[in-house]
Amino acid sequence: MNITILGHICIDKNTSEHASYVSAGSPAMFMGKIFHQFPNTKTTIIAPYGNDFLPFQQTAKVIPEHPTSEKTLIYENISKNGLREQKAYHREYAEPIPLNEEIKNAVSTTDILFIAPLLPNFSALYLQSIFKETNPRAKKILLPQGYYRSFDANDHVTKRVFKEAEVILPLIDIVILSEQDQINMRQEILSWTQKNQHLIAVMTLSEKGAVAFQGNIKIMLPVIPVPENDIVDSVGSGDIFSAGFAYRYQQTKNIEQAGSFANALARQSLFFTPNEIDIDFTKLP
């Protein structure tokens, strides 16, 4: 299976439940680490990055081959009791990579295309230009968290309205997000699925699992919760859920099976820091 992730990569400076570290961050990198362990899976990441990211790149295949600047987007995350405080630096170095032949070749043969920005600078026009070159059979998966982010004068992440949704969502097959992305997230999702009957919208609910919506259909996707004291690190678990959901849905076209697989995968990730994740496939449905 060919998987392409279009978005941002970053350097994470994380303090979470029982861990503190600096590592490669972003949905693209978290998902890439997971897909790297899946059999017969090839993953390509399309994202801007700087020279300071090279020590963190590891096995990831990134387009472009060489850094686009000196600095990489940095996210500082402090997670406690299920809540996260975030700051973002070097945002000026994180402009989308212009469409070129290398990107066209990657998306033209992909089976899954993730759109996973960490900043709201992936315009609808830019995505439309990418989609024109994308394999028409590919599933297009949007992780819209970056569209919900603005930033104050001290670089703290603040809330933003996803004003591009009306143009972007009709072009997407599946959107996956967290209930924490917006105050009235459920109501917003319901309005999306009413306007876009084809769209599958999945909202993660932390220890309660997730819920999926399509048209007038609602499907609960429960999970066995992990006691808070047993969680090593929750950063990236939502991205790992997204990776699992898209992967299994591409195989089965079944929302419940995809949700069960994604929940089990994300649950495993809670017992590791990102660089230590080692999937036990015997425990996945």
PANUGU-323457 format. One record per residue (C-alpha): residue in one letter; x, z, y. Coordinates in pm, whole numbers, plus 50000, padded with zeros to 5 digits. Layout:
<rec><aa>A</aa><X>X</X><Z>Z</Z><Y>Y</Y></rec>
...
//
This chain:
<rec><aa>M</aa><X>50000</X><Z>50000</Z><Y>50000</Y></rec>
<rec><aa>N</aa><X>50135</X><Z>49903</Z><Y>50342</Y></rec>
<rec><aa>I</aa><X>50069</X><Z>50158</Z><Y>50616</Y></rec>
<rec><aa>T</aa><X>50146</X><Z>50109</Z><Y>50985</Y></rec>
<rec><aa>I</aa><X>50126</X><Z>50388</Z><Y>51242</Y></rec>
<rec><aa>L</aa><X>50107</X><Z>50284</Z><Y>51607</Y></rec>
<rec><aa>G</aa><X>50149</X><Z>50568</Z><Y>51851</Y></rec>
<rec><aa>H</aa><X>50403</X><Z>50816</Z><Y>51978</Y></rec>
<rec><aa>I</aa><X>50674</X><Z>51016</Z><Y>51811</Y></rec>
<rec><aa>C</aa><X>50816</X><Z>51329</Z><Y>51965</Y></rec>
<rec><aa>I</aa><X>51048</X><Z>51623</Z><Y>51923</Y></rec>
<rec><aa>D</aa><X>50851</X><Z>51938</Z><Y>51844</Y></rec>
<rec><aa>K</aa><X>50962</X><Z>52281</Z><Y>51957</Y></rec>
<rec><aa>N</aa><X>50726</X><Z>52495</Z><Y>51752</Y></rec>
<rec><aa>T</aa><X>50648</X><Z>52861</Z><Y>51723</Y></rec>
<rec><aa>S</aa><X>50374</X><Z>52904</Z><Y>51462</Y></rec>
<rec><aa>E</aa><X>50228</X><Z>53172</Z><Y>51236</Y></rec>
<rec><aa>H</aa><X>50547</X><Z>53254</Z><Y>51044</Y></rec>
<rec><aa>A</aa><X>50800</X><Z>52995</Z><Y>51161</Y></rec>
<rec><aa>S</aa><X>50997</X><Z>52882</Z><Y>51464</Y></rec>
<rec><aa>Y</aa><X>51190</X><Z>52554</Z><Y>51465</Y></rec>
<rec><aa>V</aa><X>51277</X><Z>52224</Z><Y>51633</Y></rec>
<rec><aa>S</aa><X>51193</X><Z>51909</Z><Y>51437</Y></rec>
<rec><aa>A</aa><X>51048</X><Z>51560</Z><Y>51448</Y></rec>
<rec><aa>G</aa><X>50684</X><Z>51583</Z><Y>51552</Y></rec>
<rec><aa>S</aa><X>50371</X><Z>51374</Z><Y>51611</Y></rec>
<rec><aa>P</aa><X>50098</X><Z>51249</Z><Y>51376</Y></rec>
<rec><aa>A</aa><X>50317</X><Z>50947</Z><Y>51302</Y></rec>
<rec><aa>M</aa><X>50607</X><Z>51156</Z><Y>51172</Y></rec>
<rec><aa>F</aa><X>50390</X><Z>51408</Z><Y>50985</Y></rec>
<rec><aa>M</aa><X>50198</X><Z>51131</Z><Y>50812</Y></rec>
<rec><aa>G</aa><X>50516</X><Z>50937</Z><Y>50747</Y></rec>
<rec><aa>K</aa><X>50669</X><Z>51235</Z><Y>50564</Y></rec>
<rec><aa>I</aa><X>50361</X><Z>51253</Z><Y>50344</Y></rec>
<rec><aa>F</aa><X>50336</X><Z>50881</Z><Y>50273</Y></rec>
<rec><aa>H</aa><X>50707</X><Z>50875</Z><Y>50188</Y></rec>
<rec><aa>Q</aa><X>50620</X><Z>51089</Z><Y>49882</Y></rec>
<rec><aa>F</aa><X>50332</X><Z>50866</Z><Y>49768</Y></rec>
<rec><aa>P</aa><X>50410</X><Z>50605</Z><Y>49501</Y></rec>
<rec><aa>N</aa><X>50409</X><Z>50235</Z><Y>49592</Y></rec>
<rec><aa>T</aa><X>50362</X><Z>50306</Z><Y>49962</Y></rec>
<rec><aa>K</aa><X>50553</X><Z>50150</Z><Y>50251</Y></rec>
<rec><aa>T</aa><X>50520</X><Z>50304</Z><Y>50597</Y></rec>
<rec><aa>T</aa><X>50621</X><Z>50162</Z><Y>50935</Y></rec>
<rec><aa>I</aa><X>50599</X><Z>50353</Z><Y>51263</Y></rec>
<rec><aa>I</aa><X>50572</X><Z>50170</Z><Y>51597</Y></rec>
<rec><aa>A</aa><X>50663</X><Z>50405</Z><Y>51882</Y></rec>
<rec><aa>P</aa><X>50894</X><Z>50458</Z><Y>52180</Y></rec>
<rec><aa>Y</aa><X>51179</X><Z>50707</Z><Y>52133</Y></rec>
<rec><aa>G</aa><X>51514</X><Z>50804</Z><Y>52283</Y></rec>
<rec><aa>N</aa><X>51871</X><Z>50856</Z><Y>52167</Y></rec>
<rec><aa>D</aa><X>51802</X><Z>51228</Z><Y>52129</Y></rec>
<rec><aa>F</aa><X>51556</X><Z>51149</Z><Y>51846</Y></rec>
<rec><aa>L</aa><X>51813</X><Z>50988</Z><Y>51616</Y></rec>
<rec><aa>P</aa><X>51912</X><Z>51315</Z><Y>51440</Y></rec>
<rec><aa>F</aa><X>51543</X><Z>51367</Z><Y>51348</Y></rec>
<rec><aa>Q</aa><X>51459</X><Z>51015</Z><Y>51229</Y></rec>
<rec><aa>Q</aa><X>51557</X><Z>51073</Z><Y>50863</Y></rec>
<rec><aa>T</aa><X>51384</X><Z>50827</Z><Y>50627</Y></rec>
<rec><aa>A</aa><X>51127</X><Z>50695</Z><Y>50874</Y></rec>
<rec><aa>K</aa><X>51124</X><Z>50321</Z><Y>50943</Y></rec>
<rec><aa>V</aa><X>51061</X><Z>50289</Z><Y>51315</Y></rec>
<rec><aa>I</aa><X>51001</X><Z>49982</Z><Y>51532</Y></rec>
<rec><aa>P</aa><X>51196</X><Z>49917</Z><Y>51748</Y></rec>
<rec><aa>E</aa><X>51515</X><Z>49960</Z><Y>51547</Y></rec>
<rec><aa>H</aa><X>51706</X><Z>50100</Z><Y>51845</Y></rec>
<rec><aa>P</aa><X>51604</X><Z>50367</Z><Y>52101</Y></rec>
<rec><aa>T</aa><X>51411</X><Z>50251</Z><Y>52404</Y></rec>
<rec><aa>S</aa><X>51554</X><Z>50520</Z><Y>52638</Y></rec>
<rec><aa>E</aa><X>51778</X><Z>50827</Z><Y>52655</Y></rec>
<rec><aa>K</aa><X>51497</X><Z>51081</Z><Y>52618</Y></rec>
<rec><aa>T</aa><X>51210</X><Z>51132</Z><Y>52374</Y></rec>
<rec><aa>L</aa><X>50870</X><Z>51285</Z><Y>52441</Y></rec>
<rec><aa>I</aa><X>50890</X><Z>51662</Z><Y>52372</Y></rec>
<rec><aa>Y</aa><X>50596</X><Z>51881</Z><Y>52274</Y></rec>
<rec><aa>E</aa><X>50628</X><Z>52258</Z><Y>52284</Y></rec>
<rec><aa>N</aa><X>50367</X><Z>52423</Z><Y>52059</Y></rec>
<rec><aa>I</aa><X>50286</X><Z>52793</Z><Y>52027</Y></rec>
<rec><aa>S</aa><X>50028</X><Z>52856</Z><Y>51753</Y></rec>
<rec><aa>K</aa><X>49864</X><Z>53193</Z><Y>51694</Y></rec>
<rec><aa>N</aa><X>49532</X><Z>53296</Z><Y>51538</Y></rec>
<rec><aa>G</aa><X>49421</X><Z>52935</Z><Y>51504</Y></rec>
<rec><aa>L</aa><X>49483</X><Z>52856</Z><Y>51872</Y></rec>
<rec><aa>R</aa><X>49763</X><Z>52646</Z><Y>52020</Y></rec>
<rec><aa>E</aa><X>49926</X><Z>52646</Z><Y>52362</Y></rec>
<rec><aa>Q</aa><X>50103</X><Z>52318</Z><Y>52440</Y></rec>
<rec><aa>K</aa><X>50338</X><Z>52173</Z><Y>52696</Y></rec>
<rec><aa>A</aa><X>50472</X><Z>51816</Z><Y>52706</Y></rec>
<rec><aa>Y</aa><X>50794</X><Z>51691</Z><Y>52866</Y></rec>
<rec><aa>H</aa><X>50961</X><Z>51350</Z><Y>52918</Y></rec>
<rec><aa>R</aa><X>50624</X><Z>51174</Z><Y>52927</Y></rec>
<rec><aa>E</aa><X>50769</X><Z>50904</Z><Y>53152</Y></rec>
<rec><aa>Y</aa><X>50979</X><Z>50779</Z><Y>52857</Y></rec>
<rec><aa>A</aa><X>50679</X><Z>50726</Z><Y>52628</Y></rec>
<rec><aa>E</aa><X>50523</X><Z>50398</Z><Y>52740</Y></rec>
<rec><aa>P</aa><X>50376</X><Z>50183</Z><Y>52457</Y></rec>
<rec><aa>I</aa><X>50605</X><Z>49925</Z><Y>52297</Y></rec>
<rec><aa>P</aa><X>50509</X><Z>49575</Z><Y>52421</Y></rec>
<rec><aa>L</aa><X>50370</X><Z>49344</Z><Y>52156</Y></rec>
<rec><aa>N</aa><X>50647</X><Z>49134</Z><Y>51999</Y></rec>
<rec><aa>E</aa><X>50713</X><Z>48938</Z><Y>51680</Y></rec>
<rec><aa>E</aa><X>50834</X><Z>49245</Z><Y>51490</Y></rec>
<rec><aa>I</aa><X>50510</X><Z>49430</Z><Y>51565</Y></rec>
<rec><aa>K</aa><X>50301</X><Z>49121</Z><Y>51483</Y></rec>
<rec><aa>N</aa><X>50472</X><Z>49094</Z><Y>51142</Y></rec>
<rec><aa>A</aa><X>50413</X><Z>49463</Z><Y>51068</Y></rec>
<rec><aa>V</aa><X>50042</X><Z>49468</Z><Y>51151</Y></rec>
<rec><aa>S</aa><X>49964</X><Z>49129</Z><Y>50997</Y></rec>
<rec><aa>T</aa><X>50044</X><Z>49259</Z><Y>50646</Y></rec>
<rec><aa>T</aa><X>49927</X><Z>49620</Z><Y>50676</Y></rec>
<rec><aa>D</aa><X>49647</X><Z>49771</Z><Y>50464</Y></rec>
<rec><aa>I</aa><X>49592</X><Z>50065</Z><Y>50699</Y></rec>
<rec><aa>L</aa><X>49662</X><Z>50071</Z><Y>51073</Y></rec>
<rec><aa>F</aa><X>49664</X><Z>50414</Z><Y>51235</Y></rec>
<rec><aa>I</aa><X>49638</X><Z>50442</Z><Y>51612</Y></rec>
<rec><aa>A</aa><X>49781</X><Z>50783</Z><Y>51694</Y></rec>
<rec><aa>P</aa><X>49882</X><Z>50832</Z><Y>52058</Y></rec>
<rec><aa>L</aa><X>49994</X><Z>51168</Z><Y>52198</Y></rec>
<rec><aa>L</aa><X>49933</X><Z>51056</Z><Y>52557</Y></rec>
<rec><aa>P</aa><X>49638</X><Z>50864</Z><Y>52704</Y></rec>
<rec><aa>N</aa><X>49848</X><Z>50558</Z><Y>52790</Y></rec>
<rec><aa>F</aa><X>49738</X><Z>50324</Z><Y>52509</Y></rec>
<rec><aa>S</aa><X>49487</X><Z>50116</Z><Y>52702</Y></rec>
<rec><aa>A</aa><X>49195</X><Z>49938</Z><Y>52538</Y></rec>
<rec><aa>L</aa><X>49351</X><Z>49608</Z><Y>52647</Y></rec>
<rec><aa>Y</aa><X>49679</X><Z>49696</Z><Y>52473</Y></rec>
<rec><aa>L</aa><X>49500</X><Z>49788</Z><Y>52150</Y></rec>
<rec><aa>Q</aa><X>49292</X><Z>49471</Z><Y>52161</Y></rec>
<rec><aa>S</aa><X>49613</X><Z>49266</Z><Y>52176</Y></rec>
<rec><aa>I</aa><X>49743</X><Z>49452</Z><Y>51867</Y></rec>
<rec><aa>F</aa><X>49415</X><Z>49413</Z><Y>51675</Y></rec>
<rec><aa>K</aa><X>49416</X><Z>49035</Z><Y>51728</Y></rec>
<rec><aa>E</aa><X>49735</X><Z>49024</Z><Y>51517</Y></rec>
<rec><aa>T</aa><X>49622</X><Z>49278</Z><Y>51255</Y></rec>
<rec><aa>N</aa><X>49534</X><Z>49191</Z><Y>50897</Y></rec>
<rec><aa>P</aa><X>49152</X><Z>49146</Z><Y>50912</Y></rec>
<rec><aa>R</aa><X>49114</X><Z>49340</Z><Y>50585</Y></rec>
<rec><aa>A</aa><X>49307</X><Z>49640</Z><Y>50717</Y></rec>
<rec><aa>K</aa><X>49127</X><Z>49967</Z><Y>50786</Y></rec>
<rec><aa>K</aa><X>49179</X><Z>50074</Z><Y>51148</Y></rec>
<rec><aa>I</aa><X>49200</X><Z>50453</Z><Y>51181</Y></rec>
<rec><aa>L</aa><X>49198</X><Z>50623</Z><Y>51521</Y></rec>
<rec><aa>L</aa><X>49341</X><Z>50971</Z><Y>51578</Y></rec>
<rec><aa>P</aa><X>49235</X><Z>51007</Z><Y>51941</Y></rec>
<rec><aa>Q</aa><X>49389</X><Z>51343</Z><Y>52032</Y></rec>
<rec><aa>G</aa><X>49614</X><Z>51186</Z><Y>52298</Y></rec>
<rec><aa>Y</aa><X>49311</X><Z>51048</Z><Y>52482</Y></rec>
<rec><aa>Y</aa><X>49184</X><Z>51405</Z><Y>52526</Y></rec>
<rec><aa>R</aa><X>49500</X><Z>51525</Z><Y>52699</Y></rec>
<rec><aa>S</aa><X>49595</X><Z>51550</Z><Y>53062</Y></rec>
<rec><aa>F</aa><X>49878</X><Z>51757</Z><Y>53211</Y></rec>
<rec><aa>D</aa><X>49911</X><Z>52000</Z><Y>53499</Y></rec>
<rec><aa>A</aa><X>50201</X><Z>52038</Z><Y>53742</Y></rec>
<rec><aa>N</aa><X>50378</X><Z>52274</Z><Y>53498</Y></rec>
<rec><aa>D</aa><X>50348</X><Z>52029</Z><Y>53204</Y></rec>
<rec><aa>H</aa><X>50075</X><Z>52229</Z><Y>53026</Y></rec>
<rec><aa>V</aa><X>49832</X><Z>52022</Z><Y>52821</Y></rec>
<rec><aa>T</aa><X>49483</X><Z>52026</Z><Y>52975</Y></rec>
<rec><aa>K</aa><X>49153</X><Z>51869</Z><Y>52874</Y></rec>
<rec><aa>R</aa><X>49067</X><Z>51507</Z><Y>52950</Y></rec>
<rec><aa>V</aa><X>48761</X><Z>51290</Z><Y>52892</Y></rec>
<rec><aa>F</aa><X>48808</X><Z>51009</Z><Y>52637</Y></rec>
<rec><aa>K</aa><X>48676</X><Z>50751</Z><Y>52880</Y></rec>
<rec><aa>E</aa><X>48812</X><Z>50459</Z><Y>52676</Y></rec>
<rec><aa>A</aa><X>48586</X><Z>50543</Z><Y>52379</Y></rec>
<rec><aa>E</aa><X>48310</X><Z>50298</Z><Y>52468</Y></rec>
<rec><aa>V</aa><X>48549</X><Z>50002</Z><Y>52446</Y></rec>
<rec><aa>I</aa><X>48780</X><Z>50120</Z><Y>52167</Y></rec>
<rec><aa>L</aa><X>48543</X><Z>50269</Z><Y>51908</Y></rec>
<rec><aa>P</aa><X>48354</X><Z>49944</Z><Y>51829</Y></rec>
<rec><aa>L</aa><X>48692</X><Z>49807</Z><Y>51713</Y></rec>
<rec><aa>I</aa><X>48768</X><Z>50104</Z><Y>51484</Y></rec>
<rec><aa>D</aa><X>48659</X><Z>50174</Z><Y>51124</Y></rec>
<rec><aa>I</aa><X>48731</X><Z>50548</Z><Y>51105</Y></rec>
<rec><aa>V</aa><X>48798</X><Z>50808</Z><Y>51374</Y></rec>
<rec><aa>I</aa><X>48940</X><Z>51147</Z><Y>51271</Y></rec>
<rec><aa>L</aa><X>48968</X><Z>51440</Z><Y>51512</Y></rec>
<rec><aa>S</aa><X>48948</X><Z>51817</Z><Y>51545</Y></rec>
<rec><aa>E</aa><X>48655</X><Z>52025</Z><Y>51665</Y></rec>
<rec><aa>Q</aa><X>48905</X><Z>52171</Z><Y>51914</Y></rec>
<rec><aa>D</aa><X>48974</X><Z>51837</Z><Y>52085</Y></rec>
<rec><aa>Q</aa><X>48669</X><Z>51875</Z><Y>52309</Y></rec>
<rec><aa>I</aa><X>48419</X><Z>52152</Z><Y>52386</Y></rec>
<rec><aa>N</aa><X>48113</X><Z>51952</Z><Y>52270</Y></rec>
<rec><aa>M</aa><X>48290</X><Z>51750</Z><Y>52005</Y></rec>
<rec><aa>R</aa><X>47999</X><Z>51736</Z><Y>51759</Y></rec>
<rec><aa>Q</aa><X>47758</X><Z>51600</Z><Y>52019</Y></rec>
<rec><aa>E</aa><X>48012</X><Z>51342</Z><Y>52129</Y></rec>
<rec><aa>I</aa><X>48066</X><Z>51225</Z><Y>51772</Y></rec>
<rec><aa>L</aa><X>47693</X><Z>51194</Z><Y>51710</Y></rec>
<rec><aa>S</aa><X>47658</X><Z>50971</Z><Y>52014</Y></rec>
<rec><aa>W</aa><X>47943</X><Z>50753</Z><Y>51884</Y></rec>
<rec><aa>T</aa><X>47795</X><Z>50706</Z><Y>51538</Y></rec>
<rec><aa>Q</aa><X>47451</X><Z>50628</Z><Y>51680</Y></rec>
<rec><aa>K</aa><X>47597</X><Z>50350</Z><Y>51895</Y></rec>
<rec><aa>N</aa><X>47838</X><Z>50227</Z><Y>51626</Y></rec>
<rec><aa>Q</aa><X>47660</X><Z>50230</Z><Y>51291</Y></rec>
<rec><aa>H</aa><X>47968</X><Z>50104</Z><Y>51106</Y></rec>
<rec><aa>L</aa><X>48188</X><Z>50389</Z><Y>51231</Y></rec>
<rec><aa>I</aa><X>48289</X><Z>50681</Z><Y>51008</Y></rec>
<rec><aa>A</aa><X>48368</X><Z>50985</Z><Y>51223</Y></rec>
<rec><aa>V</aa><X>48542</X><Z>51282</Z><Y>51059</Y></rec>
<rec><aa>M</aa><X>48580</X><Z>51616</Z><Y>51237</Y></rec>
<rec><aa>T</aa><X>48814</X><Z>51880</Z><Y>51094</Y></rec>
<rec><aa>L</aa><X>48689</X><Z>52239</Z><Y>51105</Y></rec>
<rec><aa>S</aa><X>49005</X><Z>52444</Z><Y>51037</Y></rec>
<rec><aa>E</aa><X>48944</X><Z>52685</Z><Y>50747</Y></rec>
<rec><aa>K</aa><X>48593</X><Z>52542</Z><Y>50692</Y></rec>
<rec><aa>G</aa><X>48722</X><Z>52200</Z><Y>50590</Y></rec>
<rec><aa>A</aa><X>48568</X><Z>51899</Z><Y>50764</Y></rec>
<rec><aa>V</aa><X>48244</X><Z>51712</Z><Y>50825</Y></rec>
<rec><aa>A</aa><X>48189</X><Z>51335</Z><Y>50825</Y></rec>
<rec><aa>F</aa><X>47924</X><Z>51135</Z><Y>51010</Y></rec>
<rec><aa>Q</aa><X>47812</X><Z>50776</Z><Y>50964</Y></rec>
<rec><aa>G</aa><X>47496</X><Z>50658</Z><Y>51135</Y></rec>
<rec><aa>N</aa><X>47238</X><Z>50928</Z><Y>51056</Y></rec>
<rec><aa>I</aa><X>47432</X><Z>51058</Z><Y>50754</Y></rec>
<rec><aa>K</aa><X>47618</X><Z>51388</Z><Y>50762</Y></rec>
<rec><aa>I</aa><X>47853</X><Z>51487</Z><Y>50477</Y></rec>
<rec><aa>M</aa><X>48016</X><Z>51830</Z><Y>50454</Y></rec>
<rec><aa>L</aa><X>48371</X><Z>51831</Z><Y>50317</Y></rec>
<rec><aa>P</aa><X>48444</X><Z>52198</Z><Y>50231</Y></rec>
<rec><aa>V</aa><X>48780</X><Z>52350</Z><Y>50140</Y></rec>
<rec><aa>I</aa><X>48900</X><Z>52678</Z><Y>49989</Y></rec>
<rec><aa>P</aa><X>49047</X><Z>52858</Z><Y>50295</Y></rec>
<rec><aa>V</aa><X>49399</X><Z>52997</Z><Y>50298</Y></rec>
<rec><aa>P</aa><X>49425</X><Z>53361</Z><Y>50419</Y></rec>
<rec><aa>E</aa><X>49590</X><Z>53366</Z><Y>50762</Y></rec>
<rec><aa>N</aa><X>49872</X><Z>53593</Z><Y>50644</Y></rec>
<rec><aa>D</aa><X>49966</X><Z>53335</Z><Y>50379</Y></rec>
<rec><aa>I</aa><X>49995</X><Z>53044</Z><Y>50624</Y></rec>
<rec><aa>V</aa><X>50357</X><Z>52951</Z><Y>50688</Y></rec>
<rec><aa>D</aa><X>50288</X><Z>52678</Z><Y>50942</Y></rec>
<rec><aa>S</aa><X>49966</X><Z>52505</Z><Y>51045</Y></rec>
<rec><aa>V</aa><X>50123</X><Z>52249</Z><Y>51284</Y></rec>
<rec><aa>G</aa><X>50058</X><Z>51899</Z><Y>51151</Y></rec>
<rec><aa>S</aa><X>49799</X><Z>51999</Z><Y>50892</Y></rec>
<rec><aa>G</aa><X>49529</X><Z>51797</Z><Y>51070</Y></rec>
<rec><aa>D</aa><X>49753</X><Z>51491</Z><Y>51070</Y></rec>
<rec><aa>I</aa><X>49822</X><Z>51540</Z><Y>50699</Y></rec>
<rec><aa>F</aa><X>49445</X><Z>51562</Z><Y>50639</Y></rec>
<rec><aa>S</aa><X>49410</X><Z>51228</Z><Y>50823</Y></rec>
<rec><aa>A</aa><X>49680</X><Z>51070</Z><Y>50608</Y></rec>
<rec><aa>G</aa><X>49511</X><Z>51185</Z><Y>50289</Y></rec>
<rec><aa>F</aa><X>49163</X><Z>51079</Z><Y>50399</Y></rec>
<rec><aa>A</aa><X>49267</X><Z>50728</Z><Y>50498</Y></rec>
<rec><aa>Y</aa><X>49479</X><Z>50679</Z><Y>50186</Y></rec>
<rec><aa>R</aa><X>49207</X><Z>50785</Z><Y>49942</Y></rec>
<rec><aa>Y</aa><X>48927</X><Z>50611</Z><Y>50132</Y></rec>
<rec><aa>Q</aa><X>49122</X><Z>50285</Z><Y>50119</Y></rec>
<rec><aa>Q</aa><X>49138</X><Z>50327</Z><Y>49740</Y></rec>
<rec><aa>T</aa><X>48781</X><Z>50447</Z><Y>49672</Y></rec>
<rec><aa>K</aa><X>48563</X><Z>50360</Z><Y>49975</Y></rec>
<rec><aa>N</aa><X>48404</X><Z>50701</Z><Y>49907</Y></rec>
<rec><aa>I</aa><X>48384</X><Z>50958</Z><Y>50189</Y></rec>
<rec><aa>E</aa><X>48345</X><Z>51264</Z><Y>49964</Y></rec>
<rec><aa>Q</aa><X>48636</X><Z>51170</Z><Y>49738</Y></rec>
<rec><aa>A</aa><X>48852</X><Z>51098</Z><Y>50041</Y></rec>
<rec><aa>G</aa><X>48757</X><Z>51431</Z><Y>50198</Y></rec>
<rec><aa>S</aa><X>48829</X><Z>51627</Z><Y>49882</Y></rec>
<rec><aa>F</aa><X>49172</X><Z>51466</Z><Y>49848</Y></rec>
<rec><aa>A</aa><X>49253</X><Z>51516</Z><Y>50218</Y></rec>
<rec><aa>N</aa><X>49149</X><Z>51883</Z><Y>50217</Y></rec>
<rec><aa>A</aa><X>49361</X><Z>51958</Z><Y>49911</Y></rec>
<rec><aa>L</aa><X>49660</X><Z>51780</Z><Y>50064</Y></rec>
<rec><aa>A</aa><X>49628</X><Z>51957</Z><Y>50400</Y></rec>
<rec><aa>R</aa><X>49583</X><Z>52292</Z><Y>50223</Y></rec>
<rec><aa>Q</aa><X>49914</X><Z>52245</Z><Y>50042</Y></rec>
<rec><aa>S</aa><X>50089</X><Z>52175</Z><Y>50371</Y></rec>
<rec><aa>L</aa><X>50000</X><Z>52520</Z><Y>50508</Y></rec>
<rec><aa>F</aa><X>50254</X><Z>52682</Z><Y>50276</Y></rec>
<rec><aa>F</aa><X>50550</X><Z>52483</Z><Y>50417</Y></rec>
<rec><aa>T</aa><X>50721</X><Z>52395</Z><Y>50742</Y></rec>
<rec><aa>P</aa><X>50709</X><Z>52018</Z><Y>50805</Y></rec>
<rec><aa>N</aa><X>51062</X><Z>51949</Z><Y>50678</Y></rec>
<rec><aa>E</aa><X>50994</X><Z>52134</Z><Y>50352</Y></rec>
<rec><aa>I</aa><X>50663</X><Z>51978</Z><Y>50244</Y></rec>
<rec><aa>D</aa><X>50677</X><Z>51884</Z><Y>49877</Y></rec>
<rec><aa>I</aa><X>50346</X><Z>51751</Z><Y>49742</Y></rec>
<rec><aa>D</aa><X>50229</X><Z>51878</Z><Y>49404</Y></rec>
<rec><aa>F</aa><X>50026</X><Z>51579</Z><Y>49287</Y></rec>
<rec><aa>T</aa><X>49895</X><Z>51775</Z><Y>48985</Y></rec>
<rec><aa>K</aa><X>49688</X><Z>51984</Z><Y>49229</Y></rec>
<rec><aa>L</aa><X>49527</X><Z>51689</Z><Y>49408</Y></rec>
<rec><aa>P</aa><X>49185</X><Z>51557</Z><Y>49294</Y></rec>
//
